Amino acid sequence: MDFVTRVADTPEQAKFRAEVSAWLAENTKRPEHLQKEPRELAEMTPELFEWVKQFRRRLGAKGWLAPLWPKEYGGGALSTELTQVITEEVGRAGVPRIYDNRFVAPSMMVWGTEEQKRHFLPQINRGEVLTFQAFTEPEAGSDAAGIKTTAIRDGDHYIVNGSKVFIGGPFMPDYLWTTAVTDPSAPRHRNMGCFYIPATLPGISYTTMELIVNIGKRFIFFDNVRVPAANLVGGDRNGWRVTQTSLEIEHGAGGNIGEGGGRSVLRELIRYTRETQHDGAALSKDPNVQRLLVQSYIDSHVLRLIGLRNFWMFNNKDKARSTFHGSQSSLLRKTQTMAVGNVVMEVAGPYALISDEKLAPADGEFESNQRQSITAHHPGGTTEIQRLIIARRLGLSRTAEEAAPATVA
Ligand SMILES: Cc1cc2nc3c(=O)[nH]c(=O)nc-3n(C[C@H](O)[C@H](O)[C@H](O)COP(=O)(O)OP(=O)(O)OC[C@H]3O[C@@H](n4cnc5c(N)ncnc54)[C@H](O)[C@@H]3O)c2cc1C
């Protein structure tokens, strides 16, 4: 892929784009009452959630949910160029997103046995199962190695006890991708395992958290849960390294060929400034508003380019040079999302805080953005943690560190 100079599709891409676009036109048809995308995940009706799940299965059956992955692991075995086409077209189709943590797949690919890969990866890559990543605990967020949940071996099972917090979304997953201490007497980082476990095993319970964002995050409790040893991935004291692969991809090392952060709210904001009068002129004519919007727009393009660069590096034998790049992408995405939140507030003023159906501008998207932009700091590691990783990867910190091994295919 040549992401800098590519301005038009190659004939192969154009032909494939037409095929994908025609398939999407047919497969995204849904009843009128399921058309509207909820602003926040917990507002999604069970009926729309079910529709999205089925859509993802249809996409997965074609190999288009994991286009780069080999067919034997549920992928489409397509080139990076055609993967880009799918990502762009699916993005344009406006299908609502649901929480499904697929960062487990790269970890399974690096650390799983061949038997685990052949069993789990096709289900994950074809969208047949949904996964929650359950790493965070009440006393182990940034310090993900400080977990207290234990998994003690008992014959061919592990007995898991403990709790996780800030996990997943408002609907039931099929699997949990989770960490637990397997050897309480071993030193930190070498005392834990990573498990891919059925989400409904006896002894697992869920409650929903009340957060400033309405995305249905869960507390999860493990009470003497018997987990088959076959669900341990990567060895019983190797869990730290296994989680690092998932987090490397979550941060963005594998790249992102979708839109840059905050684009949707920025589009709404630009429209709002054109349509809103202030002192006898459209808000968009105000030089200060123009300055804020143009800067945000440029920043969102920079983020998009970083996402494309990481995708290109990751998939073009340049992976060995990937060090700080994932965390750089994560840091920019987070700081930019928070900055866009401030721009929305500066431009829309008190209207950015209104959620009332009749009065709220942009159908309430600004108000929702105000809450979401604050929490953008956290998932997958805060901005401070991303800075820490970058410093370590650049050799600027007390400890030097390399990027975790990762693959997406
Ligand atoms: C919306 C949302 C979605 C989430 N989704 C998931 C999920 O699906 N699965 C999951 O497992 N977790 C999830 N999380 C949890 C997330 O990973 C943690 O919130 C995050 O890692 C920070 O942990 P903490 O909240 O415990 O903050 P703490 O670790 O207590 O940190 C508090 C503050 O101290 C700073 N800090 C901590 N350590 C250092 C340090 N060494 N140097 C400098 N500053 C430091 C942090 O940056 C932060 O500002 C989610 C969180 C949110 C808010």
Ligand as a Chemical Component Dictionary entry (heavy atoms), coordinates in Angstrom:
data_LIG
# 
_chem_comp.id                   LIG 
_chem_comp.type                 NON-POLYMER 
_chem_comp.pdbx_formal_charge   0 
_chem_comp.three_letter_code    LIG 
# 
loop_
_chem_comp_atom.comp_id 
_chem_comp_atom.atom_id 
_chem_comp_atom.alt_atom_id 
_chem_comp_atom.type_symbol 
_chem_comp_atom.charge 
_chem_comp_atom.model_Cartn_x 
_chem_comp_atom.model_Cartn_y 
_chem_comp_atom.model_Cartn_z 
_chem_comp_atom.pdbx_ordinal 
LIG C1  C1  C 0 -14.684 4.039  29.170 1  
LIG C2  C2  C 0 -13.764 2.999  29.717 2  
LIG C3  C3  C 0 -13.689 1.756  29.107 3  
LIG C4  C4  C 0 -12.859 0.759  29.623 4  
LIG N1  N1  N 0 -12.887 -0.487 29.080 5  
LIG C5  C5  C 0 -12.172 -1.493 29.639 6  
LIG C6  C6  C 0 -12.325 -2.831 29.196 7  
LIG O1  O1  O 0 -13.157 -3.133 28.330 8  
LIG N2  N2  N 0 -11.534 -3.796 29.759 9  
LIG C7  C7  C 0 -10.631 -3.516 30.744 10 
LIG O2  O2  O 0 -9.951  -4.422 31.186 11 
LIG N3  N3  N 0 -10.506 -2.241 31.227 12 
LIG C8  C8  C 0 -11.254 -1.240 30.705 13 
LIG N4  N4  N 0 -11.160 0.055  31.190 14 
LIG C9  C9  C 0 -10.262 0.336  32.292 15 
LIG C10 C10 C 0 -9.025  1.130  31.864 16 
LIG O3  O3  O 0 -8.095  0.278  31.233 17 
LIG C11 C11 C 0 -8.462  1.791  33.127 18 
LIG O4  O4  O 0 -9.377  2.780  33.531 19 
LIG C12 C12 C 0 -7.101  2.419  32.882 20 
LIG O5  O5  O 0 -6.137  1.441  32.641 21 
LIG C13 C13 C 0 -6.670  3.296  34.071 22 
LIG O6  O6  O 0 -6.779  2.599  35.261 23 
LIG P1  P1  P 0 -7.537  3.248  36.521 24 
LIG O7  O7  O 0 -8.848  3.785  36.039 25 
LIG O8  O8  O 0 -7.550  2.224  37.607 26 
LIG O9  O9  O 0 -6.649  4.493  36.927 27 
LIG P2  P2  P 0 -5.338  4.464  37.838 28 
LIG O10 O10 O 0 -4.427  3.369  37.358 29 
LIG O11 O11 O 0 -5.757  4.425  39.261 30 
LIG O12 O12 O 0 -4.685  5.845  37.476 31 
LIG C14 C14 C 0 -5.132  7.091  38.072 32 
LIG C15 C15 C 0 -4.314  8.210  37.455 33 
LIG O13 O13 O 0 -2.921  8.023  37.782 34 
LIG C16 C16 C 0 -2.123  8.019  36.595 35 
LIG N5  N5  N 0 -1.034  7.056  36.725 36 
LIG C17 C17 C 0 -1.115  5.763  37.155 37 
LIG N6  N6  N 0 0.100   5.181  37.109 38 
LIG C18 C18 C 0 0.977   6.106  36.650 39 
LIG C19 C19 C 0 2.387   6.111  36.369 40 
LIG N7  N7  N 0 3.140   5.024  36.582 41 
LIG N8  N8  N 0 2.927   7.252  35.888 42 
LIG C20 C20 C 0 2.184   8.371  35.665 43 
LIG N9  N9  N 0 0.838   8.439  35.927 44 
LIG C21 C21 C 0 0.252   7.322  36.393 45 
LIG C22 C22 C 0 -3.085  7.582  35.495 46 
LIG O14 O14 O 0 -2.656  8.045  34.218 47 
LIG C23 C23 C 0 -4.395  8.234  35.925 48 
LIG O15 O15 O 0 -4.456  9.562  35.476 49 
LIG C24 C24 C 0 -12.018 1.055  30.721 50 
LIG C25 C25 C 0 -12.059 2.320  31.312 51 
LIG C26 C26 C 0 -12.934 3.279  30.835 52 
LIG C27 C27 C 0 -13.022 4.601  31.536 53 
# 
loop_
_chem_comp_bond.comp_id 
_chem_comp_bond.atom_id_1 
_chem_comp_bond.atom_id_2 
_chem_comp_bond.value_order 
_chem_comp_bond.pdbx_ordinal 
LIG C1  C2  SING 1  
LIG C2  C3  SING 2  
LIG C2  C26 DOUB 3  
LIG C3  C4  DOUB 4  
LIG C4  N1  SING 5  
LIG C4  C24 SING 6  
LIG N1  C5  DOUB 7  
LIG C5  C6  SING 8  
LIG C5  C8  SING 9  
LIG C6  O1  DOUB 10 
LIG C6  N2  SING 11 
LIG N2  C7  SING 12 
LIG C7  O2  DOUB 13 
LIG C7  N3  SING 14 
LIG N3  C8  DOUB 15 
LIG C8  N4  SING 16 
LIG N4  C9  SING 17 
LIG N4  C24 SING 18 
LIG C9  C10 SING 19 
LIG C10 O3  SING 20 
LIG C10 C11 SING 21 
LIG C11 O4  SING 22 
LIG C11 C12 SING 23 
LIG C12 O5  SING 24 
LIG C12 C13 SING 25 
LIG C13 O6  SING 26 
LIG O6  P1  SING 27 
LIG P1  O7  DOUB 28 
LIG P1  O8  SING 29 
LIG P1  O9  SING 30 
LIG O9  P2  SING 31 
LIG P2  O10 DOUB 32 
LIG P2  O11 SING 33 
LIG P2  O12 SING 34 
LIG O12 C14 SING 35 
LIG C14 C15 SING 36 
LIG C15 O13 SING 37 
LIG C15 C23 SING 38 
LIG O13 C16 SING 39 
LIG C16 N5  SING 40 
LIG C16 C22 SING 41 
LIG N5  C17 SING 42 
LIG N5  C21 SING 43 
LIG C17 N6  DOUB 44 
LIG N6  C18 SING 45 
LIG C18 C19 SING 46 
LIG C18 C21 DOUB 47 
LIG C19 N7  SING 48 
LIG C19 N8  DOUB 49 
LIG N8  C20 SING 50 
LIG C20 N9  DOUB 51 
LIG N9  C21 SING 52 
LIG C22 O14 SING 53 
LIG C22 C23 SING 54 
LIG C23 O15 SING 55 
LIG C24 C25 DOUB 56 
LIG C25 C26 SING 57 
LIG C26 C27 SING 58 
# 
